[in-house]
Amino acid sequence: MPERATTRFVIVSRFEPQKQLEHAIRVFALVLKEEPEAMLDIYGDGSTRGIIEAEITKLGLEKSVTLHGFNPRARETLWTATGFLMTSKFEGYPLASLEAMSHGCPVISYDIKYGPREQITHGVDGFLVKRGAHQDMADHVVELIRNPELVAKMGAAGFAKALQHDSTAFLEDWRTVLDGVVAAKGRRTTLDSVTLTVTRLVVSRLPSFPRDRVIGRRPRTQAPSATWRDRGKVKFAARLEVDGHSAGATLDSAVLTLEAVDSSIQPIHVIPMQVRRDGATFELTATVDLTSAFRGMAEATRSLRLRLAWENSSWQTTLSPPTR
C-alpha cells in the first residue's frame, strides 16, 4: 500500500442535510487545537455546500479544510489518507465507509442506523462514537495522527473486513437468503388483523412534594406527559388478538417483545414481559422500570414499542404515556 500522510483525513459524500458535514467541520476545529498541521479534504457537492463554506469561514479553517467538489477519482485519495470521517444522521447501509476500509483507511463514524456498527469493530478497524459527540470524534482523529502504527494496524484490519463484503461474498449472502426463503415456503404466514386492547397502563412514581412524604402514603399516578420520563415504574397489561393463517406454522412460533427504543440511536433495551396464549389471544403483562429501560436515551425520541413477529410476518405499535 502507498505510504500514508499522517495528518490528512478524507470525506467523500453528497452535500445534503442527512450527511451533516458541518459536524465534521466542527470536529476538525477541535482537532486543530491539538494538531495544527492536520488537513481535511472533502470531495462531493450538493445543496448544503453554502452552509459548509460558511462554517469553514466562521471557524477560520480555510487553510486546513479543502472542498474539492465532485471528483470521480476521489477514492484514490483513500490509499494515503490517515482516516475517513462519517457524521451522517442515518444511513441505509453506507458504501463509502466500506470503500474506505477496502483502501486500508480507518473509519471514524457516528454510531447511527444503519450500517456502521455492522461494518466497524470499534478499536479494531475503526471507531464508533455517539451521534453528536464532536470531542470524542476529535480525540480519535488526534489518536490516529499521533499513532501511525495504529493507523497501519487498523487499515490492515479494515482491508480484511472489506473482503467479507466483496462481490463473491455478496452473491453468496443472497444465495443463502434465497435458499432460506425456499426452505421456509411451507411456514409462510399472513396476518389478516391484529387487535390490541390495553387494559392497564399506569405510571407510578414517588411523591415529589415534602408534604406528600408521609409514611404509609402510596405512590401517586403520573400527571399527563407528552413523553416517557425516566422516573417511576409502568404497570402494563393488554390483550392481543391475532387473526392470521399459514399452511404449516401455528401461533406457537409467534414471538412478542416489549422494547424501550430511542429513534435517534442504535441500542434497543428488551423489557421482560409475561405472555400467556389462549388460542389466538395473547395476555400480556409487564412492569417497566423507566430509569433502567431508558438509560442513555433522549427524552424527546424515546418510546415503548410492542412487537409481534410470526415467521415472516410482523406487526408493531408504540405505547403512549397515560393521560390520567
C-alpha positions as CSV (number, residue, x, y, z in Angstrom):
1,M,0.0,0.0,0.0
2,P,1.2,3.6,-0.6
3,E,2.7,5.5,2.4
4,R,0.0,7.4,4.4
5,A,0.1,11.1,5.2
6,T,-0.3,11.1,9.0
7,T,-2.2,14.4,9.1
8,R,-4.6,14.1,6.2
9,F,-8.2,12.9,6.6
10,V,-10.9,12.5,3.9
11,I,-14.6,12.7,3.4
12,V,-16.4,11.5,0.2
13,S,-20.0,12.5,0.4
14,R,-23.1,14.2,-1.0
15,F,-23.6,17.7,0.4
16,E,-27.1,17.1,1.8
17,P,-28.7,17.6,5.3
18,Q,-28.6,13.9,6.0
19,K,-24.8,13.9,5.9
20,Q,-24.3,16.7,8.5
21,L,-21.0,17.7,7.1
22,E,-21.0,20.8,9.2
23,H,-20.4,18.4,12.2
24,A,-17.2,17.2,10.6
25,I,-16.1,20.8,10.2
26,R,-16.7,21.5,13.9
27,V,-14.9,18.2,14.8
28,F,-11.9,19.3,12.8
29,A,-11.8,22.7,14.6
30,L,-11.3,20.7,17.8
31,V,-8.6,18.6,16.2
32,L,-6.6,21.6,15.0
33,K,-6.3,22.9,18.6
34,E,-4.2,19.8,19.3
35,E,-2.7,19.2,15.8
36,P,-2.5,22.4,13.9
37,E,-0.9,20.7,10.8
38,A,-3.9,18.4,10.3
39,M,-5.8,18.6,6.9
40,L,-9.3,17.6,5.9
41,D,-10.2,17.0,2.2
42,I,-13.9,16.9,1.3
43,Y,-15.0,15.5,-2.0
44,G,-18.5,16.0,-3.3
45,D,-21.2,18.6,-3.9
46,G,-24.8,19.3,-3.2
47,S,-27.4,21.6,-1.7
48,T,-25.6,22.3,1.6
49,R,-22.3,23.5,0.1
50,G,-23.1,27.1,1.1
51,I,-23.7,26.0,4.7
52,I,-20.4,24.1,4.8
53,E,-18.4,27.0,3.3
54,A,-19.9,29.4,5.8
55,E,-19.0,27.1,8.7
56,I,-15.4,26.8,7.4
57,T,-15.2,30.6,7.2
58,K,-16.8,31.1,10.6
59,L,-14.3,28.8,12.3
60,G,-11.3,30.2,10.3
61,L,-10.4,26.8,8.8
62,E,-9.8,27.9,5.2
63,K,-6.2,26.7,5.3
64,S,-7.0,23.4,6.8
65,V,-10.2,22.2,5.2
66,T,-10.5,22.0,1.4
67,L,-13.7,21.4,-0.6
68,H,-12.6,19.7,-3.8
69,G,-16.1,19.3,-5.4
70,F,-17.0,16.2,-7.4
71,N,-14.0,14.1,-8.4
72,P,-14.6,10.6,-10.0
73,R,-11.1,9.6,-8.7
74,A,-11.7,10.8,-5.2
75,R,-11.5,7.2,-3.9
76,E,-7.8,7.1,-4.9
77,T,-7.0,9.5,-2.1
78,L,-8.2,6.9,0.4
79,W,-5.0,4.9,-0.2
80,T,-2.9,7.6,1.5
81,A,-5.4,9.2,4.0
82,T,-5.0,8.7,7.7
83,G,-8.7,8.2,8.2
84,F,-12.2,8.7,6.9
85,L,-14.9,10.6,8.7
86,M,-18.7,10.0,8.7
87,T,-21.1,12.3,10.5
88,S,-24.4,11.3,9.0
89,K,-27.8,11.4,10.8
90,F,-28.6,8.0,9.3
91,E,-27.6,5.6,6.5
92,G,-29.3,2.8,4.7
93,Y,-26.0,0.8,4.6
94,P,-23.1,3.1,3.7
95,L,-20.9,2.1,0.8
96,A,-18.5,5.0,1.4
97,S,-17.3,3.5,4.7
98,L,-16.8,0.1,3.1
99,E,-14.9,1.7,0.2
100,A,-12.6,3.5,2.7
101,M,-11.9,0.2,4.5
102,S,-11.2,-1.6,1.2
103,H,-8.4,1.0,0.7
104,G,-7.0,0.3,4.1
105,C,-8.3,3.6,5.5
106,P,-9.7,3.5,9.1
107,V,-13.2,4.9,9.5
108,I,-14.4,7.1,12.4
109,S,-18.2,7.2,12.3
110,Y,-21.2,8.2,14.3
111,D,-22.9,5.1,15.7
112,I,-26.1,5.5,13.7
113,K,-28.8,3.4,12.0
114,Y,-28.0,1.5,9.8
115,G,-24.6,0.0,8.9
116,P,-21.6,1.5,10.8
117,R,-22.0,-0.9,13.7
118,E,-22.3,-3.9,11.3
119,Q,-19.2,-2.8,9.4
120,I,-16.8,-1.4,12.0
121,T,-15.4,-3.2,15.1
122,H,-14.7,-0.3,17.5
123,G,-11.0,0.0,18.3
124,V,-10.0,-2.8,15.8
125,D,-10.6,-1.4,12.3
126,G,-12.1,2.0,13.1
127,F,-14.0,3.9,15.8
128,L,-17.7,4.4,16.6
129,V,-18.8,7.5,18.6
130,K,-22.2,8.6,19.8
131,R,-24.0,10.9,17.4
132,G,-23.1,14.5,18.0
133,A,-20.1,13.6,20.2
134,H,-17.7,16.1,18.5
135,Q,-15.0,15.9,21.1
136,D,-14.9,12.1,21.1
137,M,-14.5,12.0,17.4
138,A,-11.8,14.7,17.5
139,D,-10.0,12.7,20.2
140,H,-9.9,9.6,17.9
141,V,-8.7,11.7,15.0
142,V,-5.8,13.0,17.1
143,E,-5.1,9.5,18.3
144,L,-4.6,8.3,14.7
145,I,-2.4,11.3,13.9
146,R,-0.1,10.6,16.8
147,N,0.0,6.8,16.3
148,P,0.9,5.8,12.8
149,E,1.3,2.2,13.9
150,L,-2.3,2.1,15.0
151,V,-3.3,3.5,11.6
152,A,-1.4,0.7,9.8
153,K,-2.9,-1.9,12.1
154,M,-6.5,-0.6,11.7
155,G,-6.0,-0.2,8.0
156,A,-5.0,-3.8,7.5
157,A,-7.9,-5.0,9.7
158,G,-10.3,-2.8,7.7
159,F,-9.0,-4.1,4.4
160,A,-9.6,-7.7,5.6
161,K,-13.1,-6.8,6.8
162,A,-14.0,-5.2,3.4
163,L,-13.1,-8.5,1.7
164,Q,-16.1,-10.0,3.5
165,H,-18.3,-7.7,1.5
166,D,-16.9,-8.1,-1.9
167,S,-18.9,-9.3,-4.9
168,T,-18.3,-13.0,-4.2
169,A,-19.5,-12.7,-0.6
170,F,-22.4,-10.5,-1.7
171,L,-23.7,-13.2,-4.1
172,E,-23.1,-15.9,-1.5
173,D,-25.2,-14.0,1.0
174,W,-28.0,-13.6,-1.5
175,R,-27.9,-17.3,-2.3
176,T,-28.2,-18.1,1.4
177,V,-31.1,-15.8,1.8
178,L,-33.0,-17.2,-1.2
179,D,-32.3,-20.8,-0.2
180,G,-33.8,-20.0,3.2
181,V,-36.9,-18.4,1.6
182,V,-37.5,-21.5,-0.5
183,A,-36.9,-23.8,2.5
184,A,-39.4,-21.8,4.6
185,K,-42.1,-21.7,2.0
186,G,-44.5,-24.1,3.8
187,R,-44.2,-21.9,7.0
188,R,-45.1,-18.6,5.4
189,T,-47.7,-16.7,7.4
190,T,-50.2,-13.9,6.7
191,L,-51.5,-11.6,9.4
192,D,-55.1,-10.6,8.5
193,S,-55.6,-8.4,11.5
194,V,-54.1,-7.7,15.0
195,T,-56.2,-6.0,17.7
196,L,-54.6,-4.6,20.8
197,T,-56.7,-3.8,23.9
198,V,-54.7,-2.1,26.7
199,T,-56.3,-2.9,30.0
200,R,-53.8,-1.2,32.2
201,L,-51.1,1.5,31.6
202,V,-50.2,3.4,34.7
203,V,-47.0,5.2,35.8
204,S,-46.3,5.2,39.5
205,R,-43.6,7.4,41.0
206,L,-42.5,8.6,44.4
207,P,-44.2,11.8,45.7
208,S,-42.4,14.9,44.7
209,F,-43.6,17.3,47.4
210,P,-42.4,17.2,51.1
211,R,-46.0,17.2,52.4
212,D,-46.6,14.0,50.5
213,R,-43.6,12.3,52.1
214,V,-45.7,10.7,54.8
215,I,-45.0,7.1,55.9
216,G,-47.7,4.9,54.6
217,R,-48.7,7.1,51.6
218,R,-49.0,5.2,48.4
219,P,-47.2,6.3,45.2
220,R,-49.3,8.6,43.1
221,T,-50.1,8.3,39.4
222,Q,-48.0,10.4,37.0
223,A,-49.6,13.5,35.6
224,P,-50.2,13.7,31.8
225,S,-47.0,13.8,29.8
226,A,-46.2,14.0,26.0
227,T,-43.1,11.9,26.5
228,W,-41.9,9.0,28.7
229,R,-40.0,10.3,31.6
230,D,-37.2,8.4,33.3
231,R,-38.6,8.1,36.8
232,G,-41.0,5.6,38.3
233,K,-42.5,2.3,37.0
234,V,-45.0,1.5,34.3
235,K,-47.6,-1.2,35.0
236,F,-48.8,-2.6,31.7
237,A,-51.4,-5.2,30.8
238,A,-53.1,-5.8,27.5
239,R,-54.8,-8.4,25.3
240,L,-53.6,-9.0,21.8
241,E,-56.0,-10.8,19.4
242,V,-54.3,-12.2,16.2
243,D,-56.2,-13.2,13.1
244,G,-53.9,-14.9,10.6
245,H,-53.2,-18.1,8.6
246,S,-50.4,-20.3,7.5
247,A,-50.1,-23.7,5.8
248,G,-47.5,-25.1,8.1
249,A,-47.0,-22.7,11.0
250,T,-49.0,-22.1,14.2
251,L,-49.1,-19.3,16.6
252,D,-46.8,-21.3,18.9
253,S,-43.9,-19.8,16.9
254,A,-45.1,-16.2,17.4
255,V,-42.8,-14.0,19.5
256,L,-43.9,-10.9,21.3
257,T,-41.5,-8.4,22.7
258,L,-41.7,-5.1,24.6
259,E,-38.8,-2.7,23.9
260,A,-37.5,0.6,25.0
261,V,-36.4,2.4,21.8
262,D,-34.6,5.7,21.0
263,S,-35.3,6.5,17.4
264,S,-32.0,8.5,17.1
265,I,-29.6,5.8,18.2
266,Q,-28.9,2.2,17.7
267,P,-29.4,0.4,21.1
268,I,-32.7,-1.2,22.0
269,H,-33.5,-2.4,25.5
270,V,-35.7,-5.5,25.6
271,I,-38.1,-5.4,28.6
272,P,-39.1,-8.6,30.4
273,M,-42.8,-9.4,29.6
274,Q,-45.1,-12.2,30.6
275,V,-47.0,-13.7,27.7
276,R,-49.9,-16.2,28.0
277,R,-51.7,-17.5,24.9
278,D,-55.2,-18.9,24.7
279,G,-55.8,-19.8,21.1
280,A,-55.4,-16.7,19.0
281,T,-55.4,-14.4,22.1
282,F,-52.3,-13.3,24.0
283,E,-52.5,-11.9,27.5
284,L,-49.6,-9.6,28.2
285,T,-48.3,-8.1,31.5
286,A,-45.1,-6.2,32.3
287,T,-43.6,-3.9,34.9
288,V,-41.2,-1.4,33.4
289,D,-38.6,0.5,35.4
290,L,-38.3,3.7,33.4
291,T,-34.9,4.7,34.7
292,S,-33.3,1.4,33.6
293,A,-35.3,1.0,30.4
294,F,-34.5,4.4,29.0
295,R,-30.9,4.8,30.3
296,G,-28.9,6.7,27.8
297,M,-31.9,7.7,25.6
298,A,-33.0,11.2,24.9
299,E,-36.5,12.0,26.3
300,A,-37.8,13.6,23.1
301,T,-37.1,10.5,20.9
302,R,-37.8,7.6,23.3
303,S,-40.7,5.2,23.1
304,L,-42.1,1.9,24.3
305,R,-42.6,-0.5,21.4
306,L,-44.7,-3.6,21.3
307,R,-43.8,-6.0,18.5
308,L,-45.2,-9.3,17.2
309,A,-43.1,-11.5,14.9
310,W,-44.7,-14.6,13.4
311,E,-42.3,-16.3,11.0
312,N,-42.1,-13.9,8.0
313,S,-44.9,-11.6,9.3
314,S,-44.6,-8.8,11.8
315,W,-46.7,-6.1,13.5
316,Q,-45.8,-3.4,15.9
317,T,-47.2,-0.4,17.8
318,T,-45.9,2.2,20.3
319,L,-47.4,2.8,23.7
320,S,-48.1,6.4,24.6
321,P,-47.7,7.7,28.2
322,P,-51.0,7.6,30.1
323,T,-53.2,10.7,30.2
324,R,-54.6,10.0,33.6
